[in-house]
């Protein structure tokens, strides 16, 4: 990236001494150390699978409808950001299957999660895959491996759209607000990523926002051992490749 382009992308950052600070961090404080691969990737993999099946736009519609129904089902769930898979582990047995029962998005949501059910039987959203009906979805682990491989690079278009969806769920739950003038205030333009400088600025803000939110159980982090269990199960399924 050229110096002029890099300066443009970082244009809304604030310089404090020798460091550039994102607008989000300037408002809310320093980020905690959170690993994209170790923690966030396993938590957001379900979003990636839904979006891979239907595309980012339709995927967001399905996920939004589902999480809105979940928030509306109980006042205690209304302020929860339903993005991290581990969050669903705290729900009483039967809640997820009852939420999607009879909903027009049920199979579109549940079907793409079939590989998780097949290879990760203890995953926190297993009730959804058990609720799926109709079209048979592949349970081949090769597709799941390919998706995880794509997500390893946090800056890919696929990974960025997954992170954008998680950020949108924070907006939709009324847990995230941004000031006008910040890159994140122009959030819908993330759909242009990575073709425009503005979309690159928004993507950088999304990454910084998720770093902050995944550092707090009250926001997006699930506070569960699901990410560790995911990687441990992966080693049971196949040896690690170097």
N, C-alpha and C positions, 0 to 999 in steps of 0.2 A: 504494500500500500504506500502511495506517495505521501510525502510530508504534508502537502496541502489537503489531500483527501483525509488523512488521519486527523488533522486539525479540525476539519469540518465535522467528522464523526464525533469527536470529543468536544464539540463546541459548547455543549451545555454543562460540561464538567466545571467544577470550581477548583482553582489552584490554592492549596494551603501549604505554604512553604514550598517544599520540593515535590509535593504529591498532588496528583489530580484526583479529586473526590467526586463521585457521581452525585447528581442532585438528590437521589434517594438517600444516600448515606449522609449527605450534608444535613438532611432534614431529620433522619432517624438514628444517626449514630453509626459507628463502625460495624462492619459485617462480622459475624462469627465465622469460624472456619467450617465450611460445609463442602463436602465432596460431591461433585456432579455425578461421577461414576459410582462411588460407593453408596451414596444415599439417594440422590434425587432420581437417577435413572430407574432403579427398581420401583420407586414409588409412582413414577409417571408412565411406566411402560404400558399400562392399560389404555391410556389416552392415545399413545402411538399406535396401538393395534386397531383401535376404532377408526382413527384417522387414515391409517393405511388402507383399510377396507373401503371407506366411503369418501376419502378426500378431506382436506382440512375444513372446508366450509360446512359440508354436511355433517362431518364428525363433530364440529362444535355445536351444531343444532341438536344432535342426538344427546351429547354429553350435557348440554345446558338444560334440556328438557328433563333429563334424569335427575340432575342435581337439584333443580328447582322443586321437583316433586319430593325429593328426599328432604329438603329443607322445610317444605310446607307440611310434611307429615307429622312434625312434632316441634313445638316452640323451642325446645332445647337444642334443636339441630339447625335453627334458622340462621345462625351466625357462623356456622362452620363452613370452612372452605373445603369442599369435597373434591380435592385434587389428588392428594397422596393416598395410595392404595391402603396403607396401614390404618388410615382413619376409619375405614369401614369395619375393621376388626372389633371396634368397640360397640357396634350395633348388636342388639339382641338377635338371637337366631330367628330367622324368618322375615326380618324387616326388609331386606333387599329384594327377596323374591316377591313379597307382597307389594312393594313399591312399583315394580315393573309389570306385575300381572295385569293383563288387559291393555297395556299401553301400546300405542302404535309403533313406538320405537323399540319395543322389547327385544325382538330378534336382531335388529340392527345394532343394538348395544351389546347384547349377550353373545351373539354368534362369533364375532371376531376374537373373543377372549377364550375360545376353545383350546388353543395351545397351552394356555396357562393351566386350565383345568386338567389337561392331559399330563403335563409334566411337572406342575407345581400344585399338587392336590390340596395343600394347606394355604394357598394364597388367600388373602383377606376378602376377595370378591368372588369366591367360589360359588356362592348362592346364585350369582347372576348366570354363570355358565350352566348351572344345573337347571335354570329356568328357561333356557333357550329351547326353541322348537322350530320345526319347519326345515329350512335349508340346512344341508349338512355342511359343516365347516371343517376345513382341514385341521388336523391336530399334529401335523408334521413339525418336528422340532426345527427343521432347517429354516423355515420361515421365521420362527422366533429368534433363532440365532442371527439371521441376517438383519432383523430389525434391531437387536441389541448392538450388533456391529455398527450399524449406521448411527445409532444414538451415542456411541462412544465419543464421536466428535460433536461437541456441544454446539458448534457453529454451523452445522449443516442445515439445510432448509427444513428437513424433517424434524430434527431436534428443536429447531427454533419455533416451528409451528406447535409442537408439543408444549414447549415452555410458554408460548403465547396463550395457549388454551388454559393452562394452569393459572396464568396471570389474569385472564379474563374471568375465571371462576372466582378469583378474589374480588374483582370489580363487581361481579354479579351478586356476590354475597354481601356487598356493601362494606367490605373490610379493607378495601384499598381505594384511596382517593389521591389524585395528583393535582398540582397547581397548573393553571393555564400557562403555556409557554414552555413547559418541559416537553421533552421528546415523547414521554409516555402519554402525555395528554392527546397526542395524535395517534393513539394506539391502533385504530383500524388500518393505518397505512402499513402495518407489519405484513400485510398480505402481499406487498410488493417486494419483500425480502428475497434475495439480496441485491436486487437490481438498482435500488435508489439509495442515496446517502441518508435520507430521512429514515428509511426502513432499517438501515444499519445502526443508526443512532437509537431507534426504538428497540432493536434487538439487544443492544448493549445495556439499555435501561432495564429490559426484561430480565436479563441474566443477573444484574445487580439486585433487582427486586426479589427474585427467587432466592438468591444467596441469603438475603436478609430474612425472608419469610420462612425458609427451611431451617433457620437457626432458632426458631421459636415454636414450641409445641402449640401455643395458643393461636398461632397463625396457620402455617401450612405443614410443618413437620408433624409426622404421626406419633413420634415418641415410642414407636414399637421396634421390634427386632426384625420386621419384615425385610428390610434391605439386606441385612446380614444373612437371614434365612434364604433369601433369593440366591445370593452368590454361593452359599454353602451347598444348596441344592444343585446349582449349576455344576459344581465340581463333582458331585455325585453322578450326574448325568453323563458328563464327558470330562476328560482331563483338560487342564488349561493348556491352550496353545500359545507358544511364544513366537 
